[in-house]
Amino acid sequence: MSNVTLRIGGRNYTVACAQGEEDHVSILGRLIDEKVEAMGAAKGQNEVRSLLFASLLLADELYDARQAKAAATSVPEVAPALERIAQRIENLAASMNSA
């Protein structure tokens, strides 16, 4: 186990992490700090409330990213079905023209 000190909202927090994960945890801490700093006027909140709001903002971004990913992965699944439908329409149009 390793310890990493994160500076969030002007305060230091020491957290434990697995050996080799120190850089990753530091990056995550900086993301949280950026959210706390971006809240600006909400800085007057107490520490727990500030961290809660920063967590909610990050969770909202994660939710949006997951929704976008889900939408992007569903497009390839729909494409073959649309191609089959288009082919049926073309076949029907061709049969109507030959009749």
Contact map, one row per residue, 1 for C-alpha under 8 A:
111000000000000111100000000000000000000000000000000000000000000000000000000000000000000000000000000
111100000000000111100100000000000000000000000000000000000000000000000000000000000000000000000000000
111110000000011110000100000000000000000000000000000000000000000000000000000000000000000000000000000
011111000000011110000100110000000000000000000000000000000000000000000000000000000000000000000000000
001111100001111000000000010000000000000000000000000000000000000000000000000000000000000000000000000
000111110001111000000000010011000000000000000000000000000000000000000000000000000000000000000000000
000011111111100000000000000011001000000000000000000000000000000000000000000000000000000000000000000
000001111111100000000000000011011001000000000000000000000000000000000000000000000000000000000000000
000000111110000000000000000000001001100000000000000000000000000000000000000000000000000000000000000
000000111111000000000000000000000000000000000000000000000000000000000000000000000000000000000000000
000000111111100000000000000000000000000000000000000000000000000000000000000000000000000000000000000
000011110111110000000000000000000000000000000000000000000000000000000000000000000000000000000000000
000011110011111000000000000000000000000000000000000000000000000000000000000000000000000000000000000
001111000001111100000000000000000000000000000000000000000000000000000000000000000000000000000000000
001111000000111110000000000000000000000000000000000000000000000000000000000000000000000000000000000
111100000000011111000000000000000000000000000000000000000000000000000000000000000000000000000000000
111100000000001111101100100000000000000000000000000000000000000000000000000000000000000000000000000
110000000000000111111100000000000000000000000000000000000000000000000000000000000000000000000000000
110000000000000011111100000000000000000000000000000000000000000000000000000000000000000000000000000
000000000000000001111110000000000000000000000000000000000000000000000000000000000000000000000000000
000000000000000011111111100000000000000000000000000000000000000000000000000000000000000000000000000
011100000000000011111111110000000000000000000000000000000000000000000000000000000000000000000000000
000000000000000000011111111000000000000000000000000000000000000000000000000000000000000000000000000
000000000000000000001111111100000000000000000000000000000000000000000000000000000000000000000000000
000100000000000010001111111110000000000000000000000000000000000000000000000000000000000000000000000
000111000000000000000111111111000000000000000000000000000000000000000000000000000000000000000000000
000000000000000000000011111111100000000000000000000000000000000000000000000000000000000000000000000
000000000000000000000001111111110000000000000000000000000000000000000000000000000000000000000000000
000001110000000000000000111111111000000000000000000000000000000000000000000000000000000000000000000
000001110000000000000000011111111100000000000000000000000000000000000000000000000000000000000000000
000000000000000000000000001111111110000000000000000000000000000000000000000000000000000000000000000
000000010000000000000000000111111111000000000000001001100100000000000000000000000000000000000000000
000000111000000000000000000011111111100000000000000000000000000000000000000000000000000000000000000
000000000000000000000000000001111111110000000000000000000000000000000000000000000000000000000000000
000000000000000000000000000000111111111000000000000001001100000000000000000000000000000000000000000
000000011000000000000000000000011111111100100000011011000000000000000000000000000000000000000000000
000000001000000000000000000000001111111100100000000000000000000000000000000000000000000000000000000
000000000000000000000000000000000111111100000000000000000000000000000000000000000000000000000000000
000000000000000000000000000000000011111111100000000001000000000000000000000000000000000000000000000
000000000000000000000000000000000001111111100000000000000000000000000000000000000000000000000000000
000000000000000000000000000000000000001111110000000000000000000000000000000000000000000000000000000
000000000000000000000000000000000000001111111000010000000000000000000000000000000000000000000000000
000000000000000000000000000000000001101111111100010000000000000000000000000000000000000000000000000
000000000000000000000000000000000000000011111100000000000000000000000000000000000000000000000000000
000000000000000000000000000000000000000001111110110000000000000000000000000000000000000000000000000
000000000000000000000000000000000000000000111111110000000000000000000000000000000000000000000000000
000000000000000000000000000000000000000000001111111000000000000000000000000000000000000000000000000
000000000000000000000000000000000000000000000111111100000000000000000000000000000000000000000000000
000000000000000000000000000000000000000000001111111110000000000000000000000000000000000000000000000
000000000000000000000000000000000001000001101111111111000000000000000000000000000000000000000000000
000000000000000000000000000000010001000000000011111111100000000000000000000000000000000000000000000
000000000000000000000000000000000000000000000001111111110000000000000000000000000000000000000000000
000000000000000000000000000000000001000000000000111111111000000000000000000000000000000000000000000
000000000000000000000000000000010011001000000000011111111100000000000000000000000000000000000000000
000000000000000000000000000000010000000000000000001111111110000000000000000000000000000000000000000
000000000000000000000000000000000000000000000000000111111111000000000000000000000000000000000000000
000000000000000000000000000000000010000000000000000011111111100000000000000000000000000000000000000
000000000000000000000000000000010010000000000000000001111111110000000000000000000000000000000000000
000000000000000000000000000000000000000000000000000000111111111000000000000000000000000000000000000
000000000000000000000000000000000000000000000000000000011111111100000000000000000000000000000000000
000000000000000000000000000000000000000000000000000000001111111110000000000000000000000000000000000
000000000000000000000000000000000000000000000000000000000111111111000000000000000000000000000000000
000000000000000000000000000000000000000000000000000000000011111111100000000000000000000000000000000
000000000000000000000000000000000000000000000000000000000001111111110000000000000000000000000000000
000000000000000000000000000000000000000000000000000000000000111111111000000000000000000000000000000
000000000000000000000000000000000000000000000000000000000000011111111100000000000000000000000000000
000000000000000000000000000000000000000000000000000000000000001111111110000000000000000000000000000
000000000000000000000000000000000000000000000000000000000000000111111111000000000000000000000000000
000000000000000000000000000000000000000000000000000000000000000011111111100000000000000000000000000
000000000000000000000000000000000000000000000000000000000000000001111111110000000000000000000000000
000000000000000000000000000000000000000000000000000000000000000000111111111000000000000000000000000
000000000000000000000000000000000000000000000000000000000000000000011111111100000000000000000000000
000000000000000000000000000000000000000000000000000000000000000000001111111110000000000000000000000
000000000000000000000000000000000000000000000000000000000000000000000111111111000000000000000000000
000000000000000000000000000000000000000000000000000000000000000000000011111111100000000000000000000
000000000000000000000000000000000000000000000000000000000000000000000001111111110000000000000000000
000000000000000000000000000000000000000000000000000000000000000000000000111111111000000000000000000
000000000000000000000000000000000000000000000000000000000000000000000000011111111100000000000000000
000000000000000000000000000000000000000000000000000000000000000000000000001111111110000000000000000
000000000000000000000000000000000000000000000000000000000000000000000000000111111111000000000000000
000000000000000000000000000000000000000000000000000000000000000000000000000011111111100000000000000
000000000000000000000000000000000000000000000000000000000000000000000000000001111111110000000000000
000000000000000000000000000000000000000000000000000000000000000000000000000000111111111000000000000
000000000000000000000000000000000000000000000000000000000000000000000000000000011111111100000000000
000000000000000000000000000000000000000000000000000000000000000000000000000000001111111110000000000
000000000000000000000000000000000000000000000000000000000000000000000000000000000111111111000000000
000000000000000000000000000000000000000000000000000000000000000000000000000000000011111111100000000
000000000000000000000000000000000000000000000000000000000000000000000000000000000001111111110000000
000000000000000000000000000000000000000000000000000000000000000000000000000000000000111111111000000
000000000000000000000000000000000000000000000000000000000000000000000000000000000000011111111100000
000000000000000000000000000000000000000000000000000000000000000000000000000000000000001111111110000
000000000000000000000000000000000000000000000000000000000000000000000000000000000000000111111111000
000000000000000000000000000000000000000000000000000000000000000000000000000000000000000011111111100
000000000000000000000000000000000000000000000000000000000000000000000000000000000000000001111111110
000000000000000000000000000000000000000000000000000000000000000000000000000000000000000000111111111
000000000000000000000000000000000000000000000000000000000000000000000000000000000000000000011111111
000000000000000000000000000000000000000000000000000000000000000000000000000000000000000000001111111
000000000000000000000000000000000000000000000000000000000000000000000000000000000000000000000111111
000000000000000000000000000000000000000000000000000000000000000000000000000000000000000000000011111
